[in-house]
């Protein structure tokens, strides 16, 4: 193929990568969890996603698009021990994340939003640093190729937050 014919073809391929901002990022999966580049952030005391979370959530979307064999992703909301409404807030946050993913093209049947409240701490709740670590979202592979894995139900023992397919 001549250079005159090759150049337009190469330009067309390059433009395809930029239609979505050229920022596709598939993250690794370790211990059945997506290893994201940063945390998912919310407005304090609410389920409103901060715009700073868009790039991290795009990693989740991109990974699900690339790894179609992940058929069930459990979106887990966790909190520290502060506040009486921590269980409900983790459920609302998990559902907000699920709805964000659905709005970006992920099949609503592939995600299950679950709230755990403060039942699964990963750090000591008696320190500010520990509390910060316990306030988190986790993205856990619960099903592969239509089959549940890990010997647990899809909800992982948490409280299902709602139906991401419902409008």
Buried (B, 14 or more C-beta within 10 A) or exposed (E): EEEEEEEEEEEEEEEEEEEEEEEBBEBEBEEBBBEBEEBBBBEEEEBEBEEEBEBBBBBBBBBBEEBEEBBBBBBBBBBBBEEEEBBBBBBBBBBBBBBBBBEBEBEBEBBBBBBBBBBBBEBEBEEEEBBEBBBBBBBBBBBBEEEEBBEEEBBBEBBBBBEBEEE
